[in-house]
């Protein structure tokens, strides 16, 4: 891949236990788990899926993919 075709779109995977199942509100923010930062959605999805499957026995545990590149892009629309 060249620098022109190698687009890095930062994605973060985080998760934790929710207060209840009808809203994404964490029970304890000090226990949020940072799974990792990934340069593509595809890589983030692999990490999300692995971590979500590892915690399948806890119905309140949820993991999310955050599109960090949308929050930090200084151009605003990219």
NORWO-V322971 format. One record per pair of residues at least 6 apart in sequence whose ideal C-beta (glycine too) atoms are under 6 Angstrom apart, sorted by the first residue. I is the first residue (numbers start at 0). J is the second residue. D is the distance in Angstrom with one decimal. If there is no record, write none. Layout:
I/J/D, I/J/D
This chain:
7/38/4.6, 8/68/4.4, 9/67/4.3, 9/68/4.5, 10/37/4.8, 10/40/5.7, 10/43/3.6, 10/64/5.5, 11/36/5.4, 11/65/4.4, 11/67/5.0, 12/34/3.8, 12/35/5.7, 12/43/5.4, 12/46/5.0, 12/47/5.0, 12/64/5.6, 13/31/5.7, 13/33/5.6, 13/63/5.9, 14/32/5.2, 14/61/5.8, 14/62/3.2, 15/25/4.7, 15/30/5.7, 15/31/4.6, 15/32/5.7, 16/26/4.6, 16/59/4.8, 16/60/5.4, 17/59/5.0, 17/61/5.5, 18/24/4.9, 18/26/5.1, 34/46/5.3, 34/50/5.1, 35/46/5.5, 37/43/4.0, 43/64/4.9, 47/62/5.3, 47/64/5.3, 50/62/5.2, 51/62/4.9, 54/60/4.2
